[in-house]
Amino acid sequence: MTTALVTGATAGIGAAFARRLARDGHNLVLVARDAQRLRSTAAELHDRHGIEAAVLVADLAGDAGIAAVEERLGDRRHPVDLLVNNAGFGLKGSYPDVPMDDELRMLKVHCEAVLRLTTAAVVSMRERRRGGVVNVASVAAFVPRGTYGASKAWVVQFTQGAARDMAGNGVRLMALCPGFVRTEFHERARMGTKSVPEWMWLDADKVVDAGLRDLARGRTVSIPDPRYKALLGAAKLVPRGALGGITSRAGRKYGPRREAPGADTPGG
């Protein structure tokens, strides 16, 4: 039986990955900051699907948390076959008004943790000549949208480059780029979302299903909905200056509220 490790596994896209992978018969390593919620999630998945679900409490905004997950990924006796780098958070406000400490924490989670955990996973996977990595990014990676979009653009570029370098080694890497996803994130952040058009909302379970299909097909970037594919196609026709203004205003009004570092939130 194969094992998958999911970061940010207690809510949103991370929880959807955990549910889907458990249903498919994968053992799990669930990573998040909330120990009680992790144990509850692990017990539920074990009881429902008969899989083993281990918990690893770690804050990926700190070196100790990243190192703990790196160590688990490097365990040759209990190898991880699929890594899902999902943990992330957003910052409300525009550059340069967001405190620099918050910006650096976001980069720690979105970029440094993704780099280090992906590396720890693929080194072991390359030895076995099998495995996969899904790095959850966002459609914000493809439009000018402040530091959040820039960090997600890094995730996409890094994943595509790493996938090219790993070609022929039996290891697949893919960046998953959803848009607005219906999760508890906005409610927890006390954000109003009534102005977000209904058509822009995606279901987390469907996002995961589409992403795993694209990973199986060998794609290195997955935009898991035809509506967002069409939107990004149309965006190529809009001058980047105008597009930047639109997306910045949307990000401030609808985008993620500033959370505590390492919050288990989706990448949309």
PESUL-V324375 format. One record per helix or strand of 2 or more residues. SS is the DSSP state (H for helix, E for strand). FROM is the first residue (numbers start at 1). TO is the last residue. Records with the same first field share a line. If there is no record, write none. Layout:
BEGIN
SS->FROM-TO + FROM-TO
END
This chain:
BEGIN
E->3-7 + 27-32 + 53-57 + 82-85 + 131-136 + 171-176 + 180-182 + 201-203 + 221-222
H->12-23 + 35-49 + 63-73 + 76-78 + 100-128 + 139-142 + 146-165 + 185-188 + 198-200 + 204-216 + 226-235 + 240-254
END
